Amino acid sequence: MMPGSLKYSEEALGHLDKLSDFLVRQAGAQTALHVIDELLDSFDILSDMPYIGRTHPDPLLADRGYRVYVAGRYVGVYLVTDEGAWMAGVYHTKTDWLTRTSSD
């Protein structure tokens, strides 16, 4: 795996778009931009240290290689592949993210 390789699935990008839209409505565009930037910066560590996240708690997803990385109030669900880290989804920790990712 090459260092510096973190890619986002269409689903993960959709999650980030929904989060951004929500934050714009609730707190304004500047806050939304700040939160999304901080979140993406937090996930960047996966480029160089993809195994820093823990194994996914769902046994089925763990067997498929899924891992989770918690960044503040959000959790990223991702895979480590030969090409790098691949972010499958981004969820707020207060949502039932375990159930949501189990159906993927």
N, CA, C and O of each residue as an XYZ file, in Angstrom:
416
protein
N       0.843     -1.182      0.000
C       0.000      0.000      0.000
C       0.882      1.237      0.000
O       1.869      1.305      0.732
N       0.529      2.198     -0.809
C       1.295      3.429     -0.886
C       0.821      4.414      0.170
O      -0.382      4.599      0.355
N       1.764      5.050      0.867
C       1.354      6.077      1.835
C       0.640      7.225      1.130
O       0.913      7.524     -0.032
N      -0.267      7.853      1.845
C      -0.966      8.996      1.285
C      -2.179      8.656      0.458
O      -2.712      9.523     -0.234
N      -2.630      7.418      0.506
C      -3.756      7.000     -0.310
C      -5.000      6.783      0.545
O      -5.120      5.775      1.241
N      -5.916      7.734      0.484
C      -7.216      7.602      1.152
C      -8.266      8.015      0.142
O      -8.260      9.145     -0.346
N      -9.167      7.099     -0.171
C     -10.236      7.375     -1.124
C     -11.581      7.239     -0.409
O     -11.713      6.503      0.569
N     -12.559      7.958     -0.915
C     -13.906      7.950     -0.343
C     -14.883      7.329     -1.327
O     -14.872      7.656     -2.514
N     -15.726      6.435     -0.834
C     -16.778      5.854     -1.667
C     -17.830      6.925     -1.966
O     -17.882      7.961     -1.302
N     -18.655      6.663     -2.960
C     -19.763      7.576     -3.266
C     -20.677      7.724     -2.056
O     -21.179      8.811     -1.774
N     -20.886      6.617     -1.343
C     -21.742      6.668     -0.157
C     -21.139      7.562      0.919
O     -21.845      8.372      1.518
N     -19.842      7.423      1.168
C     -19.183      8.259      2.175
C     -19.245      9.735      1.776
O     -19.475     10.597      2.624
N     -19.041     10.029      0.494
C     -19.145     11.409      0.025
C     -20.565     11.941      0.205
O     -20.760     13.108      0.545
N     -21.549     11.082     -0.025
C     -22.939     11.471      0.206
C     -23.204     11.766      1.672
O     -23.924     12.709      2.001
N     -22.621     10.959      2.556
C     -22.768     11.209      3.995
C     -22.181     12.567      4.368
O     -22.776     13.315      5.143
N     -21.012     12.878      3.814
C     -20.372     14.166      4.103
C     -21.196     15.327      3.543
O     -21.292     16.378      4.177
N     -21.787     15.149      2.368
C     -22.659     16.190      1.802
C     -23.875     16.428      2.688
O     -24.245     17.574      2.941
N     -24.501     15.351      3.160
C     -25.672     15.489      4.044
C     -25.289     16.164      5.347
O     -26.026     17.006      5.859
N     -24.131     15.792      5.884
C     -23.654     16.425      7.112
C     -23.432     17.914      6.887
O     -23.832     18.737      7.710
N     -22.805     18.256      5.789
C     -22.554     19.655      5.474
C     -23.860     20.438      5.344
O     -23.989     21.534      5.890
N     -24.818     19.878      4.627
C     -26.122     20.537      4.472
C     -26.795     20.757      5.821
O     -27.343     21.829      6.079
N     -26.756     19.753      6.673
C     -27.347     19.860      8.011
C     -26.667     20.972      8.806
O     -27.333     21.798      9.430
N     -25.342     20.984      8.777
C     -24.598     21.984      9.547
C     -24.834     23.391      9.029
O     -24.888     24.336      9.816
N     -24.974     23.548      7.717
C     -25.278     24.869      7.161
C     -26.612     25.360      7.702
O     -26.736     26.515      8.109
N     -27.606     24.484      7.705
C     -28.936     24.871      8.206
C     -28.914     25.175      9.701
O     -29.582     26.106     10.150
N     -28.155     24.403     10.475
C     -28.161     24.537     11.928
C     -27.208     25.617     12.458
O     -27.518     26.300     13.434
N     -26.057     25.762     11.809
C     -25.027     26.627     12.397
C     -24.387     27.600     11.416
O     -23.582     28.437     11.824
N     -24.722     27.511     10.142
C     -24.159     28.424      9.161
C     -23.046     27.804      8.337
O     -22.454     26.793      8.715
N     -22.778     28.430      7.210
C     -21.815     27.899      6.247
C     -20.396     27.849      6.807
O     -19.667     26.889      6.554
N     -19.999     28.864      7.561
C     -18.644     28.901      8.104
C     -18.405     27.739      9.067
O     -17.356     27.098      9.024
N     -19.366     27.475      9.921
C     -19.241     26.357     10.856
C     -19.221     25.033     10.111
O     -18.427     24.151     10.438
N     -20.084     24.886      9.115
C     -20.117     23.653      8.331
C     -18.768     23.404      7.668
O     -18.255     22.285      7.701
N     -18.201     24.427      7.074
C     -16.896     24.302      6.422
C     -15.826     23.891      7.433
O     -15.001     23.020      7.156
N     -15.848     24.515      8.590
C     -14.864     24.203      9.630
C     -14.988     22.747     10.095
O     -13.983     22.044     10.197
N     -16.197     22.300     10.371
C     -16.415     20.934     10.856
C     -15.987     19.910      9.803
O     -15.296     18.942     10.123
N     -16.393     20.118      8.557
C     -16.027     19.173      7.493
C     -14.516     19.154      7.295
O     -13.928     18.083      7.146
N     -13.881     20.321      7.293
C     -12.419     20.369      7.154
C     -11.724     19.627      8.289
O     -10.781     18.872      8.054
N     -12.184     19.839      9.509
C     -11.587     19.157     10.666
C     -11.782     17.647     10.564
O     -10.877     16.876     10.886
N     -12.943     17.236     10.124
C     -13.232     15.813      9.990
C     -12.330     15.178      8.931
O     -11.745     14.120      9.166
N     -12.219     15.813      7.782
C     -11.357     15.290      6.724
C      -9.897     15.266      7.166
O      -9.167     14.322      6.864
N      -9.476     16.306      7.881
C      -8.102     16.323      8.411
C      -7.885     15.162      9.371
O      -6.825     14.537      9.359
N      -8.874     14.871     10.199
C      -8.763     13.748     11.143
C      -8.637     12.422     10.411
O      -7.845     11.565     10.801
N      -9.418     12.254      9.352
C      -9.373     11.002      8.595
C      -8.076     10.846      7.800
O      -7.702      9.729      7.444
N      -7.392     11.948      7.520
C      -6.157     11.885      6.738
C      -5.098     10.978      7.357
O      -4.247     10.453      6.638
N      -5.131     10.784      8.664
C      -4.147      9.917      9.317
C      -4.204      8.498      8.753
O      -3.212      7.769      8.782
N      -5.373      8.115      8.240
C      -5.535      6.773      7.685
C      -4.669      6.561      6.441
O      -4.375      5.423      6.074
N      -4.270      7.633      5.807
C      -3.387      7.526      4.640
C      -2.061      6.888      5.021
O      -1.562      6.006      4.322
N      -1.498      7.336      6.122
C      -0.186      6.858      6.546
C      -0.251      5.746      7.585
O       0.679      4.950      7.711
N      -1.352      5.695      8.327
C      -1.490      4.705      9.397
C      -2.859      4.028      9.310
O      -3.695      4.223     10.193
N      -3.099      3.242      8.269
C      -4.444      2.696      8.045
C      -4.918      1.720      9.126
O      -6.120      1.491      9.259
N      -4.019      1.161      9.876
C      -4.436      0.207     10.909
C      -4.639      0.861     12.265
O      -4.797      0.168     13.271
N      -4.635      2.202     12.303
C      -4.838      2.903     13.565
C      -6.264      2.712     14.088
O      -6.485      2.729     15.299
N      -7.216      2.532     13.196
C      -8.594      2.278     13.607
C      -8.740      0.853     14.109
O      -7.920     -0.017     13.813
N      -9.797      0.632     14.871
C     -10.010     -0.714     15.409
C     -10.842     -1.557     14.440
O     -11.507     -1.032     13.547
N     -10.787     -2.838     14.634
C     -11.594     -3.766     13.844
C     -13.068     -3.449     14.066
O     -13.478     -3.142     15.186
N     -13.857     -3.521     13.014
C     -15.289     -3.233     13.123
C     -15.916     -4.181     14.148
O     -15.616     -5.375     14.144
N     -16.786     -3.664     15.026
C     -17.387     -4.520     16.054
C     -18.380     -5.553     15.528
O     -18.674     -6.531     16.215
N     -18.897     -5.348     14.326
C     -19.806     -6.337     13.746
C     -18.959     -7.480     13.183
O     -18.120     -7.236     12.316
N     -19.151     -8.721     13.647
C     -18.304     -9.833     13.201
C     -18.312    -10.054     11.690
O     -17.274    -10.380     11.113
N     -19.443     -9.887     11.050
C     -19.515    -10.068      9.596
C     -18.633     -9.053      8.874
O     -17.872     -9.409      7.974
N     -18.742     -7.782      9.277
C     -17.939     -6.748      8.644
C     -16.468     -6.866      9.037
O     -15.585     -6.571      8.232
N     -16.209     -7.287     10.247
C     -14.820     -7.508     10.671
C     -14.188     -8.601      9.814
O     -13.033     -8.482      9.405
N     -14.940     -9.659      9.546
C     -14.422    -10.740      8.699
C     -14.133    -10.260      7.277
O     -13.267    -10.809      6.596
N     -14.859     -9.238      6.832
C     -14.636     -8.682      5.496
C     -13.514     -7.643      5.493
O     -13.157     -7.116      4.440
N     -12.958     -7.347      6.676
C     -11.837     -6.426      6.777
C     -12.183     -4.996      7.142
O     -11.306     -4.132      7.142
N     -13.455     -4.725      7.455
C     -13.835     -3.360      7.802
C     -13.266     -2.953      9.149
O     -13.175     -3.753     10.079
N     -12.889     -1.689      9.223
C     -12.347     -1.095     10.430
C     -13.127      0.182     10.716
O     -13.847      0.675      9.848
N     -12.990      0.717     11.919
C     -13.641      1.977     12.286
C     -12.616      2.923     12.894
O     -11.708      2.509     13.615
N     -12.783      4.187     12.587
C     -11.924      5.224     13.139
C     -12.831      6.338     13.649
O     -13.605      6.917     12.888
N     -12.729      6.631     14.941
C     -13.557      7.656     15.558
C     -12.812      8.979     15.523
O     -11.663      9.077     15.954
N     -13.487      9.992     15.001
C     -12.939     11.346     14.929
C     -13.946     12.284     15.576
O     -14.877     12.758     14.924
N     -13.757     12.544     16.839
C     -14.692     13.413     17.560
C     -16.067     12.773     17.654
O     -16.222     11.694     18.224
N     -17.054     13.440     17.094
C     -18.440     12.953     17.128
C     -18.788     12.051     15.949
O     -19.942     11.651     15.791
N     -17.815     11.737     15.137
C     -18.077     10.979     13.914
C     -17.233      9.723     13.856
O     -16.144      9.652     14.427
N     -17.756      8.748     13.161
C     -17.020      7.498     12.968
C     -16.933      7.215     11.471
O     -17.923      7.288     10.744
N     -15.735      6.895     11.043
C     -15.520      6.497      9.662
C     -15.397      4.989      9.596
O     -14.645      4.390     10.364
N     -16.121      4.376      8.693
C     -16.051      2.930      8.472
C     -15.277      2.736      7.177
O     -15.650      3.271      6.133
N     -14.195      1.965      7.253
C     -13.307      1.882      6.099
C     -12.667      0.506      5.959
O     -12.716     -0.329      6.862
N     -12.071      0.308      4.799
C     -11.309     -0.903      4.495
C      -9.868     -0.512      4.202
O      -9.596      0.576      3.695
N      -8.955     -1.411      4.529
C      -7.574     -1.258      4.091
C      -7.402     -2.208      2.914
O      -7.597     -3.417      3.041
N      -7.034     -1.644      1.767
C      -6.856     -2.437      0.549
C      -5.403     -2.337      0.093
O      -4.607     -1.613      0.691
N      -5.067     -3.055     -0.951
C      -3.716     -2.962     -1.514
C      -3.420     -1.553     -2.028
O      -2.263     -1.134     -2.062
N      -4.449     -0.832     -2.421
C      -4.275      0.520     -2.944
C      -4.261      1.585     -1.859
O      -3.838      2.712     -2.117
N      -4.709      1.262     -0.663
C      -4.750      2.234      0.430
C      -5.995      2.066      1.273
O      -6.610      1.000      1.285
N      -6.364      3.122      1.975
C      -7.575      3.113      2.799
C      -8.752      3.583      1.941
O      -8.627      4.523      1.157
N      -9.891      2.916      2.101
C     -11.096      3.220      1.339
C     -12.240      3.454      2.320
O     -12.723      2.520      2.960
N     -12.670      4.717      2.432
C     -13.715      5.098      3.374
C     -15.080      4.702      2.804
O     -15.499      5.201      1.760
N     -15.754      3.808      3.501
C     -17.047      3.316      3.033
C     -18.211      4.170      3.508
O     -19.215      4.294      2.808
N     -18.084      4.767      4.702
C     -19.176      5.570      5.239
C     -18.710      6.426      6.395
O     -17.720      6.117      7.058
N     -19.445      7.522      6.630
C     -19.159      8.437      7.728
C     -20.465      8.664      8.475
O     -21.472      9.039      7.875
N     -20.446      8.434      9.790
C     -21.668      8.482     10.586
C     -21.448      9.287     11.863
O     -20.337      9.329     12.391
N     -22.492      9.917     12.349
C     -22.447     10.562     13.660
C     -22.492      9.461     14.712
O     -23.215      8.478     14.554
N     -21.729      9.622     15.773
C     -21.672      8.574     16.797
C     -22.993      8.382     17.532
O     -23.214      7.329     18.130
N     -23.868      9.371     17.498
C     -25.163      9.229     18.179
C     -26.197      8.492     17.330
O     -27.282      8.173     17.816
N     -25.871      8.218     16.068
C     -26.780      7.440     15.243
C     -26.467      5.959     15.451
O     -25.452      5.610     16.053
N     -27.320      5.122     14.965
C     -27.106      3.680     15.067
C     -26.236      3.234     13.898
O     -26.672      2.466     13.041
N     -24.995      3.728     13.875
C     -24.094      3.466     12.747
C     -23.750      1.997     12.607
O     -23.492      1.532     11.497
N     -23.739      1.264     13.692
C     -23.419     -0.164     13.614
C     -24.473     -0.891     12.795
O     -24.129     -1.711     11.944
N     -25.747     -0.610     13.033
C     -26.823     -1.234     12.278
C     -26.788     -0.779     10.823
O     -26.985     -1.582      9.912
N     -26.539      0.499     10.609
C     -26.506      1.036      9.244
C     -25.404      0.377      8.428
O     -25.618      0.016      7.271
N     -24.234      0.220      9.020
C     -23.134     -0.347      8.247
C     -23.256     -1.858      8.118
O     -22.651     -2.442      7.219
N     -24.014     -2.500      8.981
C     -24.187     -3.950      8.878
C     -24.965     -4.345      7.644
O     -24.832     -5.468      7.158
N     -25.783     -3.429      7.125
C     -26.595     -3.760      5.952
C     -25.879     -3.469      4.640
O     -26.403     -3.789      3.573
N     -24.683     -2.865      4.696
C     -23.943     -2.540      3.468
C     -23.436     -3.775      2.783
O     -22.794     -3.682      1.737
